[in-house]
Amino acid sequence: IENELLYIDANRNLDLTDDPGPFRGYSQFPAGIVFENVHIELEQEGIAIPYNLSMHIYVLDSIDRITVRSFVRSGWKGRVELGNETFRMAVIGTPDSTIGLDTPFIIEPDDAPTFERYSPLPAPAMLMFDDQYWELSLALAAPLDHDEPPLVQADLTRADPPMGTLSIDGMHVTGIVVDGPVRVSVDDDIHAIRLPVGAYRIIGVVLEEGWYFRQDCQCCPPQVLVSADEETRIQLGGPVREVITATVRGRYIRLSYTSKGADGLEYEKASRSGPPRFVITKDDKEIAAGTFEYG
């Protein structure tokens, strides 16, 4: 980096004269520089893949460190037929991983808004549409013409996996998202969900009055095992109870606030208006009061 110019040794030969660039950036704030439309080519499985990157570089002189964050702004898009319906699909390759399962992708009905409104998800091994299951595979393919960019081949095959039932016990539940062999979002008939067998994690729960639980962590261990032709029952939802924990630190008392459901999960309110209040009393007299800050 020099004078907001970025040089990249894309072919890794320690010679910057035969590489694309330099790329001109702009200052985002005193310690940060942003470079848009950084075009590089990297080889994967013997195939050269072009990438368009947005790179955010932070130079922290106080601790003598440079931090680089890169975002892929390119990918592949096309259309697939599932049953009698057409869907648009986008695949966003990343320079540090091969094309396949868990590659970021988006799939939406052909008449849905543009892709820019959606966030990509890791490509699962199986998709479900209208109670039909499809096995998904993604693979990088060489271009048909030498001057053309490489292709991504998406194969969708009808599947009939063994099924089990996930039954939900609990109050005030209006929606649930589970992730495992398939990622399923249900907002009706949530008390008995038919799923392919396998281990699932609960990544989202929506309750009445704006309460919700959300986690999207691939490292979280599976919480539910669905077996073939069997019913698995789990407790989710309310009633939600407020839990205040007081920790004494010298002359100070630290108060922390959480809202827990009957399932032990911590729920938040969708609205941040009206934060929870606390009152401290002594001998039935108020001696302190305040509100909890979110986070």
C-alpha positions as CSV (number, residue, x, y, z in Angstrom):
1,I,0.0,0.0,0.0
2,E,1.4,3.4,-1.0
3,N,-0.5,6.7,-1.3
4,E,-3.8,4.8,-1.2
5,L,-2.6,2.5,-4.0
6,L,-2.9,-1.3,-3.5
7,Y,-0.4,-3.6,-5.2
8,I,-1.2,-7.3,-5.2
9,D,1.3,-10.1,-6.1
10,A,-1.5,-12.3,-7.5
11,N,0.9,-14.8,-9.2
12,R,3.1,-14.9,-6.1
13,N,6.4,-14.4,-8.0
14,L,7.5,-11.4,-5.9
15,D,7.3,-9.2,-9.0
16,L,4.6,-6.5,-9.0
17,T,5.2,-5.5,-12.6
18,D,3.3,-8.4,-14.1
19,D,0.2,-8.3,-11.9
20,P,-3.1,-6.4,-12.3
21,G,-3.3,-3.0,-10.7
22,P,-2.4,-1.0,-8.8
23,F,-5.9,-0.3,-7.4
24,R,-6.8,3.1,-6.1
25,G,-8.6,3.4,-2.8
26,Y,-10.3,6.0,-0.7
27,S,-10.1,6.8,3.0
28,Q,-13.1,5.6,5.0
29,F,-11.7,7.2,8.2
30,P,-8.2,8.0,9.4
31,A,-7.2,4.4,10.0
32,G,-9.0,2.7,7.1
33,I,-8.7,2.5,3.3
34,V,-11.3,0.9,1.0
35,F,-10.4,-0.6,-2.4
36,E,-13.4,-1.4,-4.7
37,N,-13.4,-3.5,-7.9
38,V,-10.1,-5.3,-7.1
39,H,-10.0,-7.9,-9.9
40,I,-7.7,-10.8,-9.4
41,E,-7.5,-14.4,-10.8
42,L,-6.7,-17.4,-8.6
43,E,-6.4,-21.0,-9.7
44,Q,-8.7,-23.7,-8.2
45,E,-8.7,-27.3,-9.2
46,G,-6.5,-26.4,-12.2
47,I,-9.1,-23.7,-13.4
48,A,-8.4,-20.0,-13.3
49,I,-11.3,-18.2,-11.5
50,P,-11.7,-14.4,-11.7
51,Y,-12.8,-12.6,-8.6
52,N,-14.0,-9.1,-8.0
53,L,-13.2,-8.1,-4.4
54,S,-13.9,-5.2,-2.1
55,M,-11.0,-4.9,0.3
56,H,-11.0,-2.9,3.6
57,I,-7.6,-2.3,5.0
58,Y,-7.0,-0.9,8.5
59,V,-3.6,0.5,9.5
60,L,-3.3,0.7,13.2
61,D,0.0,2.5,13.9
62,S,-0.5,2.5,17.6
63,I,-0.1,-1.3,17.8
64,D,1.9,-1.7,14.6
65,R,-0.7,-3.9,12.9
66,I,-2.5,-4.0,9.5
67,T,-5.9,-5.7,9.3
68,V,-7.4,-6.8,5.9
69,R,-11.0,-7.7,5.3
70,S,-12.1,-8.8,1.8
71,F,-15.6,-9.3,0.4
72,V,-16.4,-11.1,-2.8
73,R,-18.5,-9.1,-5.2
74,S,-18.7,-11.6,-8.0
75,G,-20.1,-15.1,-8.6
76,W,-22.3,-17.1,-10.8
77,K,-26.1,-17.0,-11.4
78,G,-28.6,-19.0,-13.4
79,R,-32.0,-20.6,-13.3
80,V,-33.1,-24.1,-12.3
81,E,-36.4,-26.0,-12.6
82,L,-37.8,-27.6,-9.4
83,G,-41.1,-29.4,-10.2
84,N,-43.2,-27.0,-12.2
85,E,-41.5,-23.8,-10.8
86,T,-38.5,-21.8,-12.0
87,F,-36.0,-20.5,-9.4
88,R,-33.0,-18.2,-9.7
89,M,-29.8,-19.3,-8.1
90,A,-26.6,-17.5,-7.3
91,V,-23.3,-19.0,-6.1
92,I,-20.6,-16.8,-4.5
93,G,-17.2,-18.5,-4.6
94,T,-14.6,-17.6,-2.0
95,P,-10.8,-17.6,-2.8
96,D,-10.0,-19.7,0.3
97,S,-12.4,-22.6,-0.4
98,T,-13.5,-24.9,-3.2
99,I,-16.9,-24.8,-4.8
100,G,-19.2,-27.4,-3.2
101,L,-21.4,-27.8,-0.1
102,D,-21.3,-24.9,2.3
103,T,-20.4,-22.5,-0.6
104,P,-22.4,-19.3,-0.1
105,F,-25.5,-19.4,-2.3
106,I,-29.0,-17.9,-2.8
107,I,-32.0,-19.5,-4.3
108,E,-35.4,-17.7,-4.8
109,P,-38.5,-18.0,-7.0
110,D,-38.0,-16.4,-10.4
111,D,-40.6,-13.7,-9.6
112,A,-38.9,-12.7,-6.3
113,P,-37.1,-9.4,-5.9
114,T,-33.4,-9.1,-7.0
115,F,-30.7,-11.1,-5.2
116,E,-29.3,-7.9,-3.6
117,R,-32.1,-8.1,-1.0
118,Y,-31.1,-11.5,0.3
119,S,-28.1,-12.8,2.3
120,P,-26.4,-15.9,1.1
121,L,-26.5,-19.1,3.1
122,P,-24.1,-22.1,3.1
123,A,-25.3,-24.5,0.3
124,P,-26.9,-27.5,2.0
125,A,-26.9,-31.1,0.9
126,M,-30.7,-31.0,0.5
127,L,-33.4,-28.5,-0.3
128,M,-37.1,-28.6,0.3
129,F,-39.8,-26.9,-1.8
130,D,-43.6,-27.6,-1.5
131,D,-42.9,-30.7,0.6
132,Q,-40.6,-32.2,-2.0
133,Y,-36.9,-32.8,-1.3
134,W,-34.0,-32.3,-3.7
135,E,-30.3,-33.3,-3.3
136,L,-28.0,-30.5,-4.2
137,S,-24.4,-30.7,-5.5
138,L,-22.2,-27.9,-6.7
139,A,-19.0,-28.3,-8.7
140,L,-16.6,-26.1,-10.6
141,A,-16.4,-26.9,-14.4
142,A,-14.0,-25.7,-17.0
143,P,-15.4,-23.2,-19.5
144,L,-16.8,-24.3,-22.8
145,D,-14.6,-21.8,-24.6
146,H,-11.0,-20.9,-23.6
147,D,-11.8,-17.2,-23.5
148,E,-14.9,-17.7,-21.4
149,P,-15.0,-17.7,-17.5
150,P,-15.3,-21.0,-15.7
151,L,-18.7,-22.5,-14.9
152,V,-20.4,-23.8,-11.8
153,Q,-22.5,-26.9,-12.4
154,A,-25.5,-27.3,-10.1
155,D,-27.2,-30.6,-10.0
156,L,-30.6,-31.1,-8.3
157,T,-32.0,-34.6,-7.9
158,R,-35.4,-35.6,-6.5
159,A,-34.9,-37.3,-3.1
160,D,-37.1,-39.4,-0.9
161,P,-35.2,-39.4,2.4
162,P,-36.4,-41.3,5.5
163,M,-38.5,-39.0,7.6
164,G,-39.2,-38.3,11.3
165,T,-41.4,-35.9,13.2
166,L,-40.2,-33.0,15.4
167,S,-42.9,-32.0,17.8
168,I,-42.8,-28.7,19.6
169,D,-44.2,-28.3,23.2
170,G,-44.4,-24.8,24.5
171,M,-46.4,-21.6,24.6
172,H,-46.6,-18.6,22.3
173,V,-44.4,-20.0,19.5
174,T,-45.2,-18.6,16.1
175,G,-42.1,-19.6,14.1
176,I,-39.1,-21.8,14.2
177,V,-35.9,-22.3,12.1
178,V,-33.9,-25.5,12.3
179,D,-30.6,-26.3,10.5
180,G,-29.2,-29.8,9.8
181,P,-29.4,-32.0,6.7
182,V,-31.8,-29.3,5.5
183,R,-32.5,-25.8,6.8
184,V,-36.3,-25.4,7.4
185,S,-38.2,-22.3,8.4
186,V,-41.8,-23.0,9.6
187,D,-44.4,-20.4,10.5
188,D,-47.5,-22.5,10.4
189,D,-48.4,-25.9,11.9
190,I,-45.2,-25.6,14.0
191,H,-46.2,-28.2,16.5
192,A,-45.5,-31.2,14.2
193,I,-42.7,-30.7,11.6
194,R,-41.8,-33.5,9.2
195,L,-38.0,-33.6,8.7
196,P,-35.4,-35.9,7.0
197,V,-33.6,-37.9,9.7
198,G,-30.5,-36.4,11.2
199,A,-29.1,-34.1,13.8
200,Y,-30.4,-30.5,13.9
201,R,-29.7,-27.3,15.7
202,I,-32.4,-24.7,16.7
203,I,-31.2,-21.4,15.1
204,G,-34.3,-19.3,15.4
205,V,-37.5,-19.1,17.4
206,V,-40.2,-16.4,17.2
207,L,-42.7,-15.9,19.9
208,E,-45.8,-13.7,20.3
209,E,-45.4,-10.0,21.3
210,G,-42.1,-9.6,19.5
211,W,-39.9,-12.0,21.4
212,Y,-37.2,-13.9,19.4
213,F,-34.2,-16.2,19.8
214,R,-31.5,-16.3,17.1
215,Q,-28.2,-18.0,16.6
216,D,-26.5,-18.9,13.3
217,C,-23.3,-20.5,14.5
218,Q,-22.0,-23.5,12.5
219,C,-19.9,-24.5,15.5
220,C,-22.9,-24.9,17.8
221,P,-23.5,-28.6,18.5
222,P,-26.7,-30.2,17.3
223,Q,-29.4,-30.1,19.9
224,V,-32.1,-32.4,18.3
225,L,-31.9,-35.9,16.8
226,V,-34.7,-36.8,14.4
227,S,-35.0,-40.6,13.8
228,A,-36.9,-42.5,11.1
229,D,-40.6,-42.9,11.6
230,E,-40.3,-41.7,15.2
231,E,-41.4,-38.6,17.1
232,T,-38.9,-36.3,18.8
233,R,-40.4,-33.8,21.3
234,I,-38.7,-30.7,22.5
235,Q,-39.7,-27.8,24.7
236,L,-39.6,-24.3,23.1
237,G,-41.0,-20.9,23.9
238,G,-42.7,-19.3,26.8
239,P,-43.6,-18.3,29.2
240,V,-40.7,-15.8,29.1
241,R,-39.4,-14.8,32.5
242,E,-37.1,-12.0,33.4
243,V,-33.8,-12.9,35.2
244,I,-31.7,-10.3,36.9
245,T,-28.3,-11.3,38.2
246,A,-26.5,-9.1,40.8
247,T,-22.7,-9.4,41.1
248,V,-20.9,-7.6,44.0
249,R,-17.5,-6.1,43.0
250,G,-16.0,-4.2,45.9
251,R,-18.3,-1.3,46.7
252,Y,-20.3,-1.7,43.4
253,I,-23.1,-4.0,42.4
254,R,-23.3,-5.1,38.8
255,L,-26.8,-5.9,37.5
256,S,-27.3,-7.9,34.3
257,Y,-30.6,-8.7,32.7
258,T,-31.8,-11.6,30.5
259,S,-35.1,-12.9,29.4
260,K,-35.4,-16.7,29.4
261,G,-38.1,-19.0,28.0
262,A,-39.3,-22.3,29.5
263,D,-36.7,-23.9,27.1
264,G,-33.8,-22.1,28.8
265,L,-33.0,-20.0,25.7
266,E,-32.4,-16.3,26.0
267,Y,-35.0,-14.2,24.1
268,E,-34.8,-10.6,22.9
269,K,-37.4,-8.1,22.0
270,A,-37.6,-7.0,18.3
271,S,-38.4,-3.5,19.5
272,R,-35.7,-1.6,21.4
273,S,-38.2,1.0,22.8
274,G,-39.0,0.9,26.4
275,P,-35.9,-0.9,27.9
276,P,-36.5,-2.9,31.1
277,R,-36.3,-0.9,34.3
278,F,-35.0,-1.8,37.8
279,V,-35.7,-0.5,41.2
280,I,-33.6,-1.1,44.3
281,T,-35.4,-0.7,47.7
282,K,-34.3,-0.8,51.3
283,D,-36.8,-1.1,54.1
284,D,-39.5,-0.7,51.5
285,K,-38.1,2.6,50.3
286,E,-36.7,3.2,46.9
287,I,-33.0,4.0,47.0
288,A,-32.0,3.6,43.3
289,A,-33.6,3.0,39.9
290,G,-32.7,3.0,36.3
291,T,-32.9,1.1,33.0
292,F,-30.8,-1.6,31.4
293,E,-28.9,-0.8,28.2
294,Y,-29.2,-3.3,25.3
295,G,-26.2,-5.4,24.8
